[in-house]
């Protein structure tokens, strides 16, 4: 088997070499002519996988090691009987930790108590559920908006979009969709920005395009946290300059999340070719336990990983893609022993 893999896929050499010959390219450089004679393609978010890319190729297996799906034409893959492996949920805990870290820094810098704030969570799937679980441990009141889940589960635990937008802190965790009963493209737009309080904090760690950036840059808020942008890496400079944190789509870039993305695709590839799992693969991440002796949430989380560095790294936006591709090592909270009791993960 010959595999073409985005060279930013974590551990591609250790995880996928047992399947055959592995070749790599940067995700943006994977094109139709790149795929000649390959049997499998494994990508991240920078490669659009559709008929234009795959037509005429021998690809029979496509794996995506990131949580999002908007770069994959699943309908085309299904029509062509190409097996697709998704890593949805792989970075959910990492993103929820990013949001809590942002809120902890805001709480310190703007001198407010988390227990006094409401958190509106728009999209309560893999990330939103974990964020809700953590926020409640910090005594925050959460307002949950998720129409697809509400339709299935009833309205007892959910609220309207308008009410969720009125929270003190509003954070988005939906997929990016353009059609269907609940499209999320420009979910927050000029017609409903009025529900955002001028003293609110707005966070987008989901996908660029969920918030209309032209409307956002003219709306007064207390602070904006922006990790996902339209037109990456050519991001909105006005929003970047005014943001509390402006980071280069790295909220989910923990080592744990990158490993899990690769591992989920690895398991599906083993299933596809009817190969037993290599038990050693599952234990590739085993860092030394680190001890953090800070006695508050803000200092504890900044000792684990200071996201301010990610903001500073792209003050020159020409660094956007290079910084993402060469992102510093960041481990999730479970690898640390802390004096301050951190919220548990689901």
MIMI-873728 format. One line per field, with one value per residue (C-alpha): residue number from 1; residue in three letters; y negated, z negated, x. Coordinates in pm, whole numbers, padded with zeros to 5 digits. Last residue first. Example, Ala and Ser with C-alpha at 12.3 -4.5 7.8 and 13.67 -1.06 7.14 Angstrom:
pos = (2	1)
code = (Ser	Ala)
yy = (00106	00450)
zz = (-00714	-00780)
xx = (01367	01230)
! end
This chain:
pos = (346	345	344	343	342	341	340	339	338	337	336	335	334	333	332	331	330	329	328	327	326	325	324	323	322	321	320	319	318	317	316	315	314	313	312	311	310	309	308	307	306	305	304	303	302	301	300	299	298	297	296	295	294	293	292	291	290	289	288	287	286	285	284	283	282	281	280	279	278	277	276	275	274	273	272	271	270	269	268	267	266	265	264	263	262	261	260	259	258	257	256	255	254	253	252	251	250	249	248	247	246	245	244	243	242	241	240	239	238	237	236	235	234	233	232	231	230	229	228	227	226	225	224	223	222	221	220	219	218	217	216	215	214	213	212	211	210	209	208	207	206	205	204	203	202	201	200	199	198	197	196	195	194	193	192	191	190	189	188	187	186	185	184	183	182	181	180	179	178	177	176	175	174	173	172	171	170	169	168	167	166	165	164	163	162	161	160	159	158	157	156	155	154	153	152	151	150	149	148	147	146	145	144	143	142	141	140	139	138	137	136	135	134	133	132	131	130	129	128	127	126	125	124	123	122	121	120	119	118	117	116	115	114	113	112	111	110	109	108	107	106	105	104	103	102	101	100	99	98	97	96	95	94	93	92	91	90	89	88	87	86	85	84	83	82	81	80	79	78	77	76	75	74	73	72	71	70	69	68	67	66	65	64	63	62	61	60	59	58	57	56	55	54	53	52	51	50	49	48	47	46	45	44	43	42	41	40	39	38	37	36	35	34	33	32	31	30	29	28	27	26	25	24	23	22	21	20	19	18	17	16	15	14	13	12	11	10	9	8	7	6	5	4	3	2	1)
code = (Unk	Unk	Unk	Unk	Unk	Unk	Unk	Unk	Unk	Unk	Unk	Unk	Unk	Unk	Unk	Unk	Unk	Unk	Unk	Unk	Unk	Unk	Unk	Unk	Unk	Unk	Unk	Unk	Unk	Unk	Unk	Unk	Unk	Unk	Unk	Unk	Unk	Unk	Unk	Unk	Unk	Unk	Unk	Unk	Unk	Unk	Unk	Unk	Unk	Unk	Unk	Unk	Unk	Unk	Unk	Unk	Unk	Unk	Unk	Unk	Unk	Unk	Unk	Unk	Unk	Unk	Unk	Unk	Unk	Unk	Unk	Unk	Unk	Unk	Unk	Unk	Unk	Unk	Unk	Unk	Unk	Unk	Unk	Unk	Unk	Unk	Unk	Unk	Unk	Unk	Unk	Unk	Unk	Unk	Unk	Unk	Unk	Unk	Unk	Unk	Unk	Unk	Unk	Unk	Unk	Unk	Unk	Unk	Unk	Unk	Unk	Unk	Unk	Unk	Unk	Unk	Unk	Unk	Unk	Unk	Unk	Unk	Unk	Unk	Unk	Unk	Unk	Unk	Unk	Unk	Unk	Unk	Unk	Unk	Unk	Unk	Unk	Unk	Unk	Unk	Unk	Unk	Unk	Unk	Unk	Unk	Unk	Unk	Unk	Unk	Unk	Unk	Unk	Unk	Unk	Unk	Unk	Unk	Unk	Unk	Unk	Unk	Unk	Unk	Unk	Unk	Unk	Unk	Unk	Unk	Unk	Unk	Unk	Unk	Unk	Unk	Unk	Unk	Unk	Unk	Unk	Unk	Unk	Unk	Unk	Unk	Unk	Unk	Unk	Unk	Unk	Unk	Unk	Unk	Unk	Unk	Unk	Unk	Unk	Unk	Unk	Unk	Unk	Unk	Unk	Unk	Unk	Unk	Unk	Unk	Unk	Unk	Unk	Unk	Unk	Unk	Unk	Unk	Unk	Unk	Unk	Unk	Unk	Unk	Unk	Unk	Unk	Unk	Unk	Unk	Unk	Unk	Unk	Unk	Unk	Unk	Unk	Unk	Unk	Unk	Unk	Unk	Unk	Unk	Unk	Unk	Unk	Unk	Unk	Unk	Unk	Unk	Unk	Unk	Unk	Unk	Unk	Unk	Unk	Unk	Unk	Unk	Unk	Unk	Unk	Unk	Unk	Unk	Unk	Unk	Unk	Unk	Unk	Unk	Unk	Unk	Unk	Unk	Unk	Unk	Unk	Unk	Unk	Unk	Unk	Unk	Unk	Unk	Unk	Unk	Unk	Unk	Unk	Unk	Unk	Unk	Unk	Unk	Unk	Unk	Unk	Unk	Unk	Unk	Unk	Unk	Unk	Unk	Unk	Unk	Unk	Unk	Unk	Unk	Unk	Unk	Unk	Unk	Unk	Unk	Unk	Unk	Unk	Unk	Unk	Unk	Unk	Unk	Unk	Unk	Unk	Unk	Unk	Unk	Unk	Unk	Unk	Unk	Unk	Unk	Unk	Unk	Unk	Unk	Unk	Unk)
yy = (-01402	-01609	-01731	-02097	-02184	-02155	-02401	-02213	-02062	-01730	-01761	-01518	-01532	-01903	-01856	-01867	-02143	-02109	-02423	-02448	-02402	-02369	-02619	-02864	-02831	-02895	-03217	-03362	-03605	-03734	-03938	-03969	-03597	-03467	-03718	-03555	-03207	-03323	-03451	-03090	-03020	-02641	-02451	-02749	-02968	-02722	-02721	-03097	-03164	-02886	-02973	-02816	-02759	-02447	-02278	-01929	-01765	-01398	-01275	-01235	-00911	-00958	-00665	-00427	-00340	-00265	00010	00219	00267	00316	00624	00585	00630	00380	00147	00225	00135	-00185	-00265	-00218	-00436	-00711	-00723	-00708	-01001	-01227	-01095	-01184	-01535	-01578	-01457	-01672	-01970	-02156	-02199	-02571	-02616	-02811	-03089	-03286	-03633	-03685	-04003	-04098	-04455	-04407	-04071	-04198	-04484	-04257	-04009	-03698	-03604	-03264	-03179	-03329	-03337	-03293	-03052	-03128	-03453	-03562	-03895	-04136	-04383	-04403	-04679	-04562	-04704	-04425	-04163	-04278	-04243	-03917	-03748	-03473	-03106	-03190	-03080	-02758	-02659	-02848	-03173	-03355	-03664	-03844	-04066	-04424	-04560	-04289	-04059	-04038	-04319	-04090	-03921	-04086	-04176	-03815	-03537	-03213	-03345	-02989	-02768	-02600	-02443	-02265	-02171	-02397	-02591	-02408	-02500	-02276	-02437	-02534	-02907	-03089	-03368	-03517	-03744	-03569	-03748	-03529	-03225	-03399	-03480	-03130	-02986	-02765	-02403	-02162	-02111	-02160	-01800	-01537	-01488	-01832	-01992	-01808	-01946	-02295	-02330	-02629	-02586	-02861	-02784	-02918	-02919	-02741	-02642	-02279	-02407	-02545	-02208	-02009	-02281	-02287	-01912	-01920	-02210	-02039	-01709	-01858	-02146	-02414	-02773	-02779	-03090	-03126	-03321	-03499	-03555	-03217	-03313	-03601	-03930	-04137	-04225	-04086	-03788	-03688	-03739	-03503	-03241	-03280	-03221	-02917	-02779	-02826	-02654	-02365	-02314	-02313	-02049	-01832	-01833	-01763	-01409	-01465	-01393	-01195	-01080	-00776	-00765	-00455	-00540	-00382	-00648	-00770	-00768	-00971	-01220	-01264	-01300	-01604	-01674	-02020	-02102	-01793	-01931	-01721	-01670	-01351	-01311	-00968	-00879	-00518	-00390	-00631	-00504	-00853	-00964	-01219	-01261	-01630	-01783	-01518	-01629	-01644	-02003	-01986	-02234	-02062	-01758	-01478	-01104	-00967	-00597	-00390	-00616	-00553	-00917	-01132	-01439	-01531	-01592	-01828	-01807	-02128	-02293	-01989	-01994	-01676	-01327	-00982	-00656	-00315	-00031	00016	00038	-00318	-00460	-00523	-00580	-00780	-00972	-01068	-01378	-01467	-01789	-01615	-01561	-01194	-01008	-00633	-00352	00000)
zz = (-03096	-03205	-03561	-03652	-03806	-04178	-04261	-04384	-04042	-03916	-03542	-03250	-03281	-03202	-02832	-02681	-02460	-02248	-02043	-01701	-01395	-01136	-01314	-01352	-00984	-00878	-01075	-01063	-00781	-01029	-01216	-01550	-01488	-01759	-02017	-02033	-02057	-02335	-02529	-02534	-02831	-02891	-03220	-03416	-03258	-03374	-03733	-03745	-03640	-03843	-04178	-04421	-04201	-04278	-03936	-03925	-03595	-03512	-03258	-02914	-02796	-02451	-02222	-02427	-02177	-01907	-02116	-02097	-01721	-01608	-01402	-01023	-00832	-00559	-00643	-01017	-01038	-00845	-01091	-01387	-01230	-01158	-01528	-01624	-01405	-01550	-01899	-01863	-01749	-02036	-02300	-02159	-02198	-01883	-01950	-02020	-01741	-01478	-01462	-01784	-01842	-02217	-02365	-02013	-01878	-01652	-01521	-01454	-01245	-01073	-00950	-00864	-00550	-00689	-00693	-00486	-00765	-01107	-01397	-01717	-01817	-02178	-02186	-02477	-02642	-02327	-02080	-01738	-01425	-01396	-01449	-01162	-00910	-01081	-01027	-01288	-01184	-00894	-01061	-01252	-01618	-01866	-01835	-02167	-02255	-02591	-02680	-02806	-02491	-02535	-02237	-02147	-01892	-01701	-01579	-01243	-01169	-01185	-01436	-01258	-00966	-00828	-01091	-00889	-01102	-00886	-00616	-00434	-00476	-00763	-00980	-01288	-01612	-01912	-01963	-02293	-02454	-02788	-02986	-02829	-02592	-02297	-02482	-02512	-02141	-02042	-02238	-02541	-02613	-02904	-02918	-02543	-02429	-02356	-01979	-01863	-02141	-02016	-01664	-01799	-02022	-02254	-02615	-02876	-03145	-03500	-03621	-03945	-03831	-03819	-03600	-03353	-03321	-03231	-02996	-02821	-02777	-02632	-02403	-02260	-02147	-02081	-02260	-01991	-02109	-02471	-02659	-02980	-03265	-03508	-03886	-03959	-03726	-03952	-03790	-03792	-03423	-03395	-03627	-03496	-03140	-03206	-03354	-03061	-02810	-03000	-03015	-02638	-02566	-02798	-02606	-02282	-02408	-02537	-02198	-01996	-01879	-01872	-01503	-01377	-01054	-00841	-00489	-00270	00099	00254	00529	00432	00064	00129	00337	00063	-00201	-00032	-00302	-00394	-00604	-00822	-01134	-01407	-01251	-01147	-00816	-00657	-00297	-00171	00185	00372	00721	00875	01183	00996	00643	00611	00823	00697	00336	00055	-00026	-00198	-00475	-00739	-00799	-00553	-00507	-00153	-00069	00243	00419	00782	00890	00601	00635	00976	00805	00552	00206	00168	-00090	-00316	-00318	-00148	-00272	-00133	-00326	-00172	-00344	-00627	-00901	-00823	-00952	-01324	-01372	-01052	-01067	-01430	-01414	-01073	-00971	-00677	-00515	-00419	-00089	-00146	00082	00000)
xx = (-01566	-01268	-01221	-01198	-00860	-00789	-00510	-00204	-00160	-00023	00006	-00044	-00423	-00413	-00342	00004	00142	00454	00514	00342	00557	00281	00059	00347	00439	00082	00032	00386	00298	00043	00305	00129	00109	00343	00221	-00122	00025	00257	-00044	-00162	00067	00060	00075	00209	-00057	-00322	-00198	-00154	-00513	-00676	-00519	-00270	00034	00241	00243	00403	00492	00429	00683	00531	00369	00220	00302	00088	-00185	00071	00231	-00087	-00045	-00402	-00484	-00511	-00837	-00744	-01033	-01025	-00657	-00733	-01012	-00780	-00511	-00767	-00858	-00490	-00392	-00660	-00586	-00219	-00300	-00545	-00299	-00018	-00249	-00351	-00723	-00712	-00454	-00645	-00381	-00450	-00589	-00630	-00778	-00879	-00861	-00559	-00681	-01030	-00896	-00645	-00908	-00709	-00523	-00418	-00705	-00987	-01246	-01099	-01080	-00887	-01053	-01104	-01289	-01317	-01557	-01767	-01856	-01969	-01800	-01541	-01810	-02030	-01748	-01645	-01980	-01952	-01975	-01743	-01421	-01473	-01508	-01289	-01483	-01515	-01719	-01689	-01984	-01979	-02149	-02413	-02462	-02832	-02789	-02549	-02868	-02941	-02577	-02469	-02401	-02494	-02295	-02264	-02430	-02703	-02980	-03239	-02988	-02746	-02422	-02255	-01955	-01956	-02071	-01860	-01916	-01855	-02056	-01947	-02181	-02480	-02721	-02619	-02755	-03092	-03106	-02997	-03286	-03231	-03149	-03166	-03544	-03600	-03637	-03373	-03385	-03496	-03288	-02980	-03025	-03115	-02805	-02802	-02687	-02688	-02431	-02410	-02050	-01963	-01611	-01728	-02012	-01759	-01582	-01895	-02023	-01685	-01692	-02042	-01953	-01647	-01803	-02144	-02311	-02316	-02352	-02238	-02354	-02156	-02313	-02085	-02077	-01915	-01630	-01537	-01437	-01119	-01079	-00724	-00776	-01117	-00993	-00703	-00935	-01176	-00897	-00773	-01129	-01159	-00826	-00918	-01244	-01047	-00805	-01091	-01262	-00949	-01026	-01402	-01440	-01141	-01304	-01225	-01369	-01381	-01410	-01719	-01718	-02065	-01965	-01651	-01852	-02112	-01843	-01695	-01433	-01302	-01611	-01557	-01392	-01231	-00889	-00705	-00889	-00860	-00932	-00924	-00974	-00745	-00667	-00684	-00879	-01090	-00953	-00874	-01150	-01392	-01345	-01090	-00996	-00657	-00571	-00784	-00564	-00503	-00452	-00475	-00466	-00394	-00143	-00041	-00081	-00204	00017	-00131	-00465	-00312	-00156	00046	-00181	-00147	00232	00352	00436	00507	00460	00527	00342	00091	00356	00464	00134	00185	00557	00613	00284	00343	00123	-00014	00164	00334	-00006	00002	00019	00002	00119	00000)
! end
